[in-house]
Amino acid sequence: MSFKSDTCVDRNNKPLTSYSSKSEADDGIRYIKDTYRKDMVLYKCSSCSYYHLAPAGRHTPLAEKRCSCFDRNGSGKDLYSSKASAEMRAKILSAENHIKLTVYKCPEERGYHLSKA
């Protein structure tokens, strides 16, 4: 297992465990399920290209395709492939951060984005 503390962090700013292969991430899922009885899903990170794990009920996959939309800080905006996926992420983030988020269609019509209301 690879552990890269200089790349990706979770919502609490703690380093994410990075897996270099899907099979390695699958082993991590089985370990967490057997040890902690938690359901996890794997996803390939668009930032570091490694695999990370997320709680199954919290994960909302980003679209495979990308767009050229940027946020107010100049970072690429997350793109969700479906409105339902974007709405689920908005609900999760709104509850965690106590902010109101809205969902809108990407101007390039490649998916959906979130915006502060």
SULBELSUL-V801626 format. One record per run of one state. SS is the DSSP state (H for helix, E for strand, C for the rest). FROM is the first residue (numbers start at 1). LEN is the number of residues. Records with the same first field share a line. If there is no record, write none. Layout:
SS = FROM-LEN, FROM-LEN
This chain:
C = 1-1, 3-6, 10-5, 16-2, 20-2, 37-3, 45-6, 56-6, 63-7, 71-5, 77-3, 81-2, 98-3, 106-6, 117-1
E = 2-1, 9-1, 15-1, 18-2, 40-5, 51-5, 62-1, 70-1, 76-1, 80-1, 101-5, 112-5
H = 22-15, 83-15
